[in-house]
Amino acid sequence: MTKVLIIISTAEIEKALVGFMYATNALKYKWVENVEVILFGPIEKKIAQGDGRLMIWIEKLKELNKVPYACKKIAEDEGFEKALMPYAKVEYVGKIISELLNEGYIPMVF
């Protein structure tokens, strides 16, 4: 069965919502074996700022026992690492992305 890596990077909320919606529904309805979500880039700042349109989807993922990863380097450089921590596992994600790809995860980037 397929495993999917959702990388949400865009600063455009409407595009990010599509990624969150797919990730949530793929988990909920078991469309795939597993889904991992990585927040990488501008979207991290929007989440750290608590944008309500995104918080709804973060909560839905948490209800499905899935906490997204977020890039620690970007959060450190931009100064919002602590604000992001309640919503994501803040880690250096380069190695995580590579490991997931090597495990056969199919990337989808939003």
Long-range contacts (C-beta under 8 A, 24 or more apart in sequence): 1-32, 1-33, 2-32, 2-33, 2-106, 3-32, 3-33, 3-34, 3-35, 3-36, 3-100, 3-103, 3-104, 3-105, 3-106, 4-32, 4-34, 4-35, 4-36, 4-105, 4-106, 4-107, 4-108, 5-35, 5-36, 5-38, 5-97, 5-100, 5-101, 5-105, 5-106, 5-107, 5-108, 6-35, 6-36, 6-37, 6-38, 6-108, 6-110, 7-38, 7-40, 7-97, 7-107, 7-108, 7-109, 7-110, 8-37, 8-38, 8-39, 8-40, 8-43, 8-68, 8-110, 9-39, 9-40, 9-41, 9-42, 9-43, 9-109, 9-110, 10-41, 10-42, 10-43, 10-110, 11-41, 11-42, 11-43, 11-45, 11-46, 13-46, 13-51, 13-53, 13-54, 15-110, 16-43, 16-46, 16-54, 16-110, 17-53, 17-54, 17-57, 18-110, 19-108, 19-110, 20-54, 20-57, 20-58, 20-60, 20-61, 21-57, 22-108, 23-61, 23-66, 24-57, 24-60, 24-61, 24-64, 27-61, 27-64, 27-66, 28-64, 34-105, 35-66, 36-66, 36-69, 36-100, 36-105, 37-61, 37-66, 37-68, 37-69, 38-68, 38-69, 38-70, 38-71, 38-93, 38-96, 38-97, 39-68, 39-69, 39-70, 39-71, 39-88, 40-70, 40-71, 40-74, 40-93, 41-71, 41-74, 44-70, 44-71, 44-74, 44-75, 44-78, 44-80, 44-84, 44-88, 45-78, 45-80, 47-84, 47-87, 47-88, 48-75, 48-80, 48-83, 48-84, 48-87, 49-80, 49-83, 50-83, 55-87, 58-87, 58-88, 69-93, 69-96
